[in-house]
Amino acid sequence: MSDTNSNRPSHRLFNVTGDGDNARWTDIGVAWPTKDGKGFTLALNAIPVNGRIVMRINEEKPANKKGS
């Protein structure tokens, strides 16, 4: 049995509506690579009825992000 679900997810899933500066990104779930590396296991908190689903690498955010 794989312990994939106990590890930190490798990707985050977003529902994206709109384009460019008007795009709205809503976090809807996470994903892990399958044990054989040929796919992904998805855990969704919501299923969108419009827009598109975008899967992005789950990168850690900087600890202290002050100013730009």
N, CA, C and O atoms as a GROMACS GRO file, in nm:
protein
  272
    1MET      N    1   0.084  -0.118   0.000
    1MET     CA    2   0.000   0.000   0.000
    1MET      C    3   0.088   0.123   0.000
    1MET      O    4   0.189   0.127   0.070
    2SER      N    5   0.050   0.225  -0.078
    2SER     CA    6   0.127   0.348  -0.089
    2SER      C    7   0.088   0.447   0.020
    2SER      O    8  -0.028   0.455   0.059
    3ASP      N    9   0.186   0.522   0.068
    3ASP     CA   10   0.156   0.626   0.166
    3ASP      C   11   0.154   0.763   0.100
    3ASP      O   12   0.181   0.864   0.165
    4THR      N   13   0.122   0.767  -0.030
    4THR     CA   14   0.122   0.890  -0.108
    4THR      C   15   0.037   0.999  -0.042
    4THR      O   16   0.079   1.114  -0.036
    5ASN      N   17  -0.081   0.964   0.007
    5ASN     CA   18  -0.171   1.064   0.062
    5ASN      C   19  -0.123   1.122   0.194
    5ASN      O   20  -0.176   1.224   0.238
    6SER      N   21  -0.024   1.060   0.258
    6SER     CA   22   0.027   1.115   0.383
    6SER      C   23   0.139   1.216   0.359
    6SER      O   24   0.179   1.287   0.451
    7ASN      N   25   0.190   1.224   0.237
    7ASN     CA   26   0.295   1.318   0.202
    7ASN      C   27   0.236   1.452   0.157
    7ASN      O   28   0.119   1.462   0.123
    8ARG      N   29   0.321   1.553   0.159
    8ARG     CA   30   0.279   1.686   0.114
    8ARG      C   31   0.245   1.678  -0.035
    8ARG      O   32   0.320   1.619  -0.112
    9PRO      N   33   0.133   1.738  -0.077
    9PRO     CA   34   0.096   1.734  -0.219
    9PRO      C   35   0.201   1.803  -0.305
    9PRO      O   36   0.261   1.903  -0.264
   10SER      N   37   0.224   1.750  -0.424
   10SER     CA   38   0.323   1.809  -0.514
   10SER      C   39   0.266   1.924  -0.596
   10SER      O   40   0.342   2.007  -0.646
   11HIS      N   41   0.133   1.929  -0.611
   11HIS     CA   42   0.068   2.031  -0.693
   11HIS      C   43  -0.058   2.083  -0.624
   11HIS      O   44  -0.117   2.016  -0.540
   12ARG      N   45  -0.097   2.205  -0.662
   12ARG     CA   46  -0.224   2.263  -0.617
   12ARG      C   47  -0.313   2.280  -0.739
   12ARG      O   48  -0.264   2.303  -0.850
   13LEU      N   49  -0.442   2.269  -0.719
   13LEU     CA   50  -0.540   2.282  -0.828
   13LEU      C   51  -0.621   2.409  -0.810
   13LEU      O   52  -0.666   2.440  -0.699
   14PHE      N   53  -0.639   2.481  -0.919
   14PHE     CA   54  -0.714   2.606  -0.916
   14PHE      C   55  -0.818   2.607  -1.025
   14PHE      O   56  -0.797   2.553  -1.134
   15ASN      N   57  -0.933   2.669  -0.996
   15ASN     CA   58  -1.033   2.699  -1.099
   15ASN      C   59  -1.005   2.843  -1.140
   15ASN      O   60  -1.004   2.934  -1.057
   16VAL      N   61  -0.981   2.863  -1.270
   16VAL     CA   62  -0.950   2.997  -1.321
   16VAL      C   63  -1.061   3.042  -1.414
   16VAL      O   64  -1.094   2.974  -1.510
   17THR      N   65  -1.118   3.159  -1.383
   17THR     CA   66  -1.218   3.220  -1.469
   17THR      C   67  -1.166   3.356  -1.512
   17THR      O   68  -1.098   3.423  -1.436
   18GLY      N   69  -1.198   3.395  -1.632
   18GLY     CA   70  -1.149   3.522  -1.686
   18GLY      C   71  -1.008   3.506  -1.741
   18GLY      O   72  -0.949   3.398  -1.736
   19ASP      N   73  -0.955   3.617  -1.793
   19ASP     CA   74  -0.823   3.616  -1.854
   19ASP      C   75  -0.740   3.735  -1.808
   19ASP      O   76  -0.794   3.836  -1.763
   20GLY      N   77  -0.609   3.721  -1.819
   20GLY     CA   78  -0.517   3.831  -1.790
   20GLY      C   79  -0.533   3.887  -1.650
   20GLY      O   80  -0.544   3.813  -1.552
   21ASP      N   81  -0.533   4.020  -1.641
   21ASP     CA   82  -0.545   4.088  -1.511
   21ASP      C   83  -0.681   4.067  -1.447
   21ASP      O   84  -0.696   4.089  -1.327
   22ASN      N   85  -0.780   4.026  -1.525
   22ASN     CA   86  -0.915   4.003  -1.472
   22ASN      C   87  -0.939   3.859  -1.432
   22ASN      O   88  -1.051   3.824  -1.392
   23ALA      N   89  -0.837   3.773  -1.440
   23ALA     CA   90  -0.854   3.632  -1.405
   23ALA      C   91  -0.874   3.617  -1.255
   23ALA      O   92  -0.812   3.687  -1.174
   24ARG      N   93  -0.961   3.525  -1.219
   24ARG     CA   94  -0.987   3.494  -1.078
   24ARG      C   95  -0.944   3.350  -1.052
   24ARG      O   96  -0.995   3.257  -1.114
   25TRP      N   97  -0.849   3.333  -0.960
   25TRP     CA   98  -0.795   3.201  -0.927
   25TRP      C   99  -0.855   3.156  -0.794
   25TRP      O  100  -0.838   3.224  -0.692
   26THR      N  101  -0.924   3.042  -0.794
   26THR     CA  102  -0.984   2.987  -0.674
   26THR      C  103  -0.920   2.852  -0.645
   26THR      O  104  -0.923   2.763  -0.729
   27ASP      N  105  -0.862   2.836  -0.526
   27ASP     CA  106  -0.798   2.711  -0.485
   27ASP      C  107  -0.907   2.605  -0.465
   27ASP      O  108  -0.998   2.624  -0.385
   28ILE      N  109  -0.896   2.494  -0.539
   28ILE     CA  110  -1.001   2.391  -0.530
   28ILE      C  111  -0.948   2.254  -0.490
   28ILE      O  112  -1.028   2.161  -0.473
   29GLY      N  113  -0.817   2.237  -0.473
   29GLY     CA  114  -0.768   2.106  -0.432
   29GLY      C  115  -0.618   2.088  -0.450
   29GLY      O  116  -0.545   2.184  -0.472
   30VAL      N  117  -0.575   1.962  -0.438
   30VAL     CA  118  -0.433   1.928  -0.445
   30VAL      C  119  -0.415   1.800  -0.527
   30VAL      O  120  -0.511   1.730  -0.556
   31ALA      N  121  -0.288   1.772  -0.564
   31ALA     CA  122  -0.258   1.652  -0.643
   31ALA      C  123  -0.123   1.594  -0.601
   31ALA      O  124  -0.032   1.666  -0.560
   32TRP      N  125  -0.112   1.461  -0.614
   32TRP     CA  126   0.011   1.387  -0.588
   32TRP      C  127   0.039   1.300  -0.709
   32TRP      O  128  -0.055   1.251  -0.772
   33PRO      N  129   0.168   1.278  -0.743
   33PRO     CA  130   0.198   1.182  -0.850
   33PRO      C  131   0.162   1.041  -0.804
   33PRO      O  132   0.175   1.008  -0.686
   34THR      N  133   0.116   0.958  -0.896
   34THR     CA  134   0.088   0.819  -0.863
   34THR      C  135   0.219   0.745  -0.840
   34THR      O  136   0.326   0.791  -0.879
   35LYS      N  137   0.209   0.629  -0.776
   35LYS     CA  138   0.328   0.552  -0.741
   35LYS      C  139   0.411   0.515  -0.864
   35LYS      O  140   0.534   0.513  -0.857
   36ASP      N  141   0.344   0.487  -0.977
   36ASP     CA  142   0.418   0.449  -1.098
   36ASP      C  143   0.464   0.571  -1.179
   36ASP      O  144   0.532   0.555  -1.280
   37GLY      N  145   0.426   0.692  -1.134
   37GLY     CA  146   0.470   0.814  -1.201
   37GLY      C  147   0.401   0.843  -1.334
   37GLY      O  148   0.445   0.932  -1.407
   38LYS      N  149   0.295   0.770  -1.366
   38LYS     CA  150   0.228   0.788  -1.494
   38LYS      C  151   0.101   0.871  -1.486
   38LYS      O  152   0.028   0.884  -1.585
   39GLY      N  153   0.073   0.927  -1.370
   39GLY     CA  154  -0.048   1.007  -1.355
   39GLY      C  155  -0.048   1.078  -1.221
   39GLY      O  156   0.055   1.087  -1.154
   40PHE      N  157  -0.165   1.130  -1.183
   40PHE     CA  158  -0.180   1.204  -1.058
   40PHE      C  159  -0.306   1.160  -0.986
   40PHE      O  160  -0.405   1.122  -1.050
   41THR      N  161  -0.303   1.164  -0.854
   41THR     CA  162  -0.421   1.146  -0.771
   41THR      C  163  -0.466   1.285  -0.729
   41THR      O  164  -0.387   1.363  -0.676
   42LEU      N  165  -0.593   1.316  -0.754
   42LEU     CA  166  -0.648   1.448  -0.723
   42LEU      C  167  -0.739   1.440  -0.602
   42LEU      O  168  -0.816   1.345  -0.587
   43ALA      N  169  -0.730   1.541  -0.515
   43ALA     CA  170  -0.823   1.556  -0.403
   43ALA      C  171  -0.889   1.693  -0.421
   43ALA      O  172  -0.826   1.796  -0.397
   44LEU      N  173  -1.015   1.692  -0.462
   44LEU     CA  174  -1.087   1.816  -0.491
   44LEU      C  175  -1.177   1.856  -0.376
   44LEU      O  176  -1.247   1.772  -0.318
   45ASN      N  177  -1.176   1.984  -0.343
   45ASN     CA  178  -1.268   2.040  -0.244
   45ASN      C  179  -1.390   2.099  -0.312
   45ASN      O  180  -1.492   2.124  -0.247
   46ALA      N  181  -1.381   2.121  -0.442
   46ALA     CA  182  -1.491   2.175  -0.521
   46ALA      C  183  -1.475   2.127  -0.664
   46ALA      O  184  -1.364   2.096  -0.708
   47ILE      N  185  -1.586   2.119  -0.736
   47ILE     CA  186  -1.583   2.083  -0.877
   47ILE      C  187  -1.643   2.201  -0.954
   47ILE      O  188  -1.762   2.228  -0.943
   48PRO      N  189  -1.560   2.271  -1.031
   48PRO     CA  190  -1.610   2.388  -1.102
   48PRO      C  191  -1.704   2.352  -1.217
   48PRO      O  192  -1.690   2.246  -1.279
   49VAL      N  193  -1.798   2.440  -1.244
   49VAL     CA  194  -1.891   2.420  -1.355
   49VAL      C  195  -1.858   2.514  -1.471
   49VAL      O  196  -1.918   2.504  -1.578
   50ASN      N  197  -1.762   2.605  -1.449
   50ASN     CA  198  -1.718   2.692  -1.557
   50ASN      C  199  -1.570   2.723  -1.539
   50ASN      O  200  -1.510   2.686  -1.438
   51GLY      N  201  -1.512   2.792  -1.636
   51GLY     CA  202  -1.370   2.823  -1.628
   51GLY      C  203  -1.286   2.702  -1.663
   51GLY      O  204  -1.331   2.612  -1.733
   52ARG      N  205  -1.164   2.701  -1.614
   52ARG     CA  206  -1.071   2.591  -1.642
   52ARG      C  207  -0.999   2.552  -1.514
   52ARG      O  208  -0.989   2.631  -1.421
   53ILE      N  209  -0.948   2.429  -1.509
   53ILE     CA  210  -0.870   2.383  -1.395
   53ILE      C  211  -0.722   2.392  -1.433
   53ILE      O  212  -0.680   2.342  -1.537
   54VAL      N  213  -0.645   2.458  -1.347
   54VAL     CA  214  -0.501   2.474  -1.368
   54VAL      C  215  -0.430   2.403  -1.254
   54VAL      O  216  -0.462   2.424  -1.137
   55MET      N  217  -0.332   2.318  -1.287
   55MET     CA  218  -0.252   2.247  -1.187
   55MET      C  219  -0.113   2.310  -1.185
   55MET      O  220  -0.045   2.315  -1.288
   56ARG      N  221  -0.071   2.358  -1.067
   56ARG     CA  222   0.057   2.425  -1.051
   56ARG      C  223   0.141   2.353  -0.947
   56ARG      O  224   0.087   2.294  -0.853
   57ILE      N  225   0.273   2.357  -0.963
   57ILE     CA  226   0.364   2.299  -0.863
   57ILE      C  227   0.340   2.367  -0.730
   57ILE      O  228   0.328   2.489  -0.723
   58ASN      N  229   0.333   2.288  -0.625
   58ASN     CA  230   0.309   2.339  -0.490
   58ASN      C  231   0.441   2.388  -0.430
   58ASN      O  232   0.512   2.312  -0.366
   59GLU      N  233   0.471   2.515  -0.451
   59GLU     CA  234   0.595   2.573  -0.399
   59GLU      C  235   0.568   2.642  -0.268
   59GLU      O  236   0.460   2.700  -0.247
   60GLU      N  237   0.665   2.637  -0.178
   60GLU     CA  238   0.651   2.706  -0.051
   60GLU      C  239   0.659   2.856  -0.071
   60GLU      O  240   0.738   2.905  -0.152
   61LYS      N  241   0.577   2.928   0.003
   61LYS     CA  242   0.578   3.073  -0.004
   61LYS      C  243   0.692   3.126   0.082
   61LYS      O  244   0.725   3.066   0.184
   62PRO      N  245   0.752   3.238   0.042
   62PRO     CA  246   0.857   3.297   0.124
   62PRO      C  247   0.805   3.329   0.264
   62PRO      O  248   0.690   3.371   0.280
   63ALA      N  249   0.889   3.308   0.366
   63ALA     CA  250   0.847   3.330   0.506
   63ALA      C  251   0.814   3.476   0.532
   63ALA      O  252   0.711   3.506   0.591
   64ASN      N  253   0.900   3.567   0.488
   64ASN     CA  254   0.879   3.710   0.509
   64ASN      C  255   0.876   3.783   0.376
   64ASN      O  256   0.981   3.818   0.322
   65LYS      N  257   0.757   3.805   0.326
   65LYS     CA  258   0.744   3.877   0.200
   65LYS      C  259   0.691   4.015   0.232
   65LYS      O  260   0.571   4.035   0.252
   66LYS      N  261   0.783   4.112   0.235
   66LYS     CA  262   0.746   4.250   0.268
   66LYS      C  263   0.775   4.341   0.149
   66LYS      O  264   0.886   4.342   0.096
   67GLY      N  265   0.674   4.417   0.108
   67GLY     CA  266   0.692   4.511  -0.002
   67GLY      C  267   0.718   4.441  -0.133
   67GLY      O  268   0.731   4.319  -0.139
   68SER      N  269   0.727   4.520  -0.240
   68SER     CA  270   0.756   4.464  -0.372
   68SER      C  271   0.876   4.530  -0.430
   68SER      O  272   0.916   4.497  -0.542
   0.00000   0.00000   0.00000
